[in-house]
Amino acid sequence: NASTPDLGADEGAFTPLALCSGTPPAGSITGTAVLCTGNTGTTLNFDNGSTDVGFIYQWAFSTVSGGPYTNMGTNASQSTGALTQTTYYTVTTLCSFSGLTNISPEFTLAVNPIPTASASSNGPLCVGDALNLTSTTDIGTNFSWTGPNGFTSGLQNPTIAAITAQEGGTYSLTVTAAGCSSTIATTSVTVNVGPLVNSITATPSTICSGGNSQLNVDAVAVVP
């Protein structure tokens, strides 16, 4: 015999999903805004701020601000692929229940060139000499030096007024421009330490006017 199912008060209870209606929100695209030449691309994300169901997305891109645009994917996220120039993106949202659409603000993804960098110095030096570091670049605007003994500098051409033996070694330079960094350039600085003089003697130590004496220096080389 068939029996009537016994449904409890909470059995079958559910929260209905809200269906989209009218003009959908424009939403916004988020993600990194700068890539450098030689990039492998990035992933952009779209959010229209609504939890309603029934939205359909259409990504589009152009290399000219304002279009014309070429359609891409239809998911909430979109991979750009490798880019060689600044590219502009929009997302058109369609509410499938109203048939109305809205377009997001245009998102600009800049592709900037990587600056060159080279580093040089006035070495080799002796302890106490002034070290002059020099950088050259094509389009770089920001400079970051690091070196021995905790050396750092943000100047393009920094100096050390009186170098010590501990400050000899490799100095590294990175140059940036518009969010893109150069490969690291280096320059090696040799600092020579003068000999350690133990004594200076003369033989004989006393002579008459016009006489001769042999001067002797007792010194050892110092290895830093």
C-alpha positions in Angstrom: 0.0 0.0 0.0 1.2 3.5 -0.8 1.8 5.6 2.2 1.8 9.4 2.5 5.4 10.7 3.2 5.8 12.3 6.6 7.4 15.7 5.9 8.7 17.6 8.9 8.3 21.3 9.3 11.8 22.0 8.0 11.9 19.3 5.3 11.7 21.0 1.9 12.4 24.4 3.3 14.6 26.4 1.0 15.6 30.0 0.1 14.6 30.9 -3.4 17.4 32.3 -5.6 16.9 35.9 -6.6 16.7 36.3 -10.4 18.2 39.3 -12.1 15.9 42.0 -13.4 16.0 45.3 -15.1 19.4 46.8 -16.1 22.3 44.9 -14.5 25.0 46.7 -12.5 27.9 48.0 -14.6 30.4 46.2 -12.3 34.2 46.7 -12.4 37.3 44.9 -13.6 40.2 44.4 -11.1 43.7 43.1 -11.5 47.3 44.3 -12.0 47.4 47.5 -14.0 51.0 47.3 -15.3 52.9 44.6 -17.1 56.5 44.9 -18.5 57.7 43.9 -22.0 58.4 40.2 -22.2 55.5 39.4 -19.9 53.5 36.2 -20.0 50.2 38.0 -19.2 47.9 38.1 -16.2 44.4 37.3 -15.1 41.7 40.0 -14.7 38.6 39.6 -12.6 35.1 41.0 -12.9 32.5 41.7 -10.2 29.1 43.3 -10.8 28.4 43.5 -7.0 25.2 41.4 -7.3 24.3 37.9 -6.0 21.4 37.6 -8.3 21.4 34.7 -10.9 20.9 35.0 -14.6 23.8 37.2 -15.5 25.9 36.5 -18.7 29.2 38.2 -19.1 31.1 39.1 -22.3 34.7 40.2 -22.1 36.2 42.3 -24.8 39.5 44.0 -25.5 41.1 46.6 -27.7 44.5 48.2 -28.3 42.8 51.5 -28.7 41.0 53.2 -25.8 37.3 53.3 -26.6 37.4 50.4 -29.1 36.6 48.9 -31.5 36.6 45.8 -29.2 37.1 42.2 -29.9 35.1 39.6 -27.8 36.9 37.2 -25.5 35.6 34.9 -22.8 32.4 34.8 -20.8 33.6 33.9 -17.3 34.0 36.1 -14.3 37.8 36.0 -14.8 39.8 36.4 -18.0 43.4 35.5 -18.9 45.0 38.2 -21.0 47.8 36.1 -22.5 51.2 37.7 -23.3 50.8 41.4 -24.2 53.1 43.5 -26.3 51.3 46.8 -25.9 48.9 48.6 -23.6 45.4 47.0 -23.9 41.9 48.1 -22.8 39.2 45.8 -21.5 35.5 45.9 -20.9 32.8 43.5 -19.7 29.2 43.6 -20.9 26.7 42.1 -18.5 23.4 40.7 -19.8 20.5 40.0 -17.5 19.0 36.9 -19.3 15.6 37.5 -17.7 15.2 41.2 -18.7 17.3 41.1 -21.9 19.0 44.4 -20.8 22.7 45.0 -20.7 25.3 47.2 -19.1 29.0 47.8 -19.8 31.7 48.2 -17.2 34.1 51.1 -17.2 37.1 50.5 -19.4 40.1 48.9 -17.6 43.6 49.9 -18.8 46.4 47.4 -18.7 49.6 49.2 -19.5 52.6 47.4 -21.0 55.8 49.4 -20.2 59.4 49.0 -21.4 62.1 47.6 -19.2 65.0 50.1 -18.6 68.6 49.3 -19.2 71.2 49.6 -16.5 75.0 49.6 -16.3 77.2 50.2 -13.3 80.8 51.3 -13.0 83.2 52.7 -10.4 86.6 54.5 -10.2 88.4 51.6 -8.6 90.8 50.1 -7.8 91.3 52.3 -4.7 93.4 52.5 -1.6 91.9 52.6 1.9 90.8 56.2 2.5 90.1 57.1 -1.1 86.7 58.3 -2.3 84.6 55.7 -4.1 82.5 57.0 -6.9 79.7 54.7 -8.2 78.2 55.6 -11.6 75.0 54.3 -13.3 73.8 54.8 -16.8 70.3 54.0 -18.1 68.1 54.8 -21.1 64.7 55.5 -19.4 65.3 54.6 -15.7 64.1 57.0 -13.1 64.7 55.2 -9.8 67.9 53.7 -8.6 68.7 51.0 -6.0 72.3 50.2 -5.0 73.5 47.5 -2.6 77.0 46.6 -1.7 79.4 45.2 0.9 79.2 46.1 4.6 75.5 46.9 4.4 75.8 49.6 1.8 72.5 50.9 0.2 71.7 54.0 -1.8 68.8 55.4 -3.9 71.0 57.9 -5.7 72.0 57.5 -9.3 75.7 58.1 -8.6 76.4 57.6 -4.9 79.8 58.1 -3.3 81.7 56.8 -0.2 84.0 59.6 1.0 86.6 57.4 2.6 86.4 53.8 1.7 87.5 51.0 4.1 88.8 47.6 3.3 85.5 46.1 4.4 83.7 48.1 1.7 85.6 46.4 -1.2 83.6 43.9 -3.2 80.7 43.8 -5.6 78.2 46.6 -5.9 74.8 45.8 -7.5 72.4 48.2 -9.2 68.7 47.9 -10.1 67.0 50.6 -12.2 63.2 50.9 -12.4 60.8 53.0 -14.6 57.0 53.0 -14.5 56.9 49.8 -12.4 59.4 47.8 -14.5 62.9 46.8 -13.3 66.1 46.3 -15.1 68.3 43.3 -14.8 70.9 43.7 -12.1 74.1 45.4 -13.1 77.3 45.0 -11.0 80.7 46.6 -10.6 83.6 45.2 -8.6 85.6 47.5 -6.4 89.1 46.5 -5.3 90.4 48.2 -2.2 94.1 47.9 -1.6 95.5 48.2 1.9 98.8 50.0 2.3 101.7 48.1 4.0 102.1 48.1 7.7 105.4 49.9 8.6 107.1 48.4 11.7 110.2 50.6 11.7 112.4 52.9 9.8 116.2 52.9 10.6 119.3 54.5 9.2 122.8 53.0 9.1 124.7 54.8 10.3 122.2 56.9 12.1 124.6 59.9 12.5 126.6 61.3 9.6 128.6 64.4 8.8 127.5 66.9 6.1 128.0 65.3 2.7 128.1 61.8 4.1 125.9 58.8 3.2 123.5 56.7 5.2 121.5 53.6 4.3 117.7 54.0 5.1 115.9 50.8 5.9 112.1 50.2 6.2 110.7 47.2 7.9 107.1 46.7 6.5 104.6 43.9 5.8 101.8 43.7 3.4 98.3 43.7 4.9 95.7 41.4 3.3 92.2 42.7 3.9 
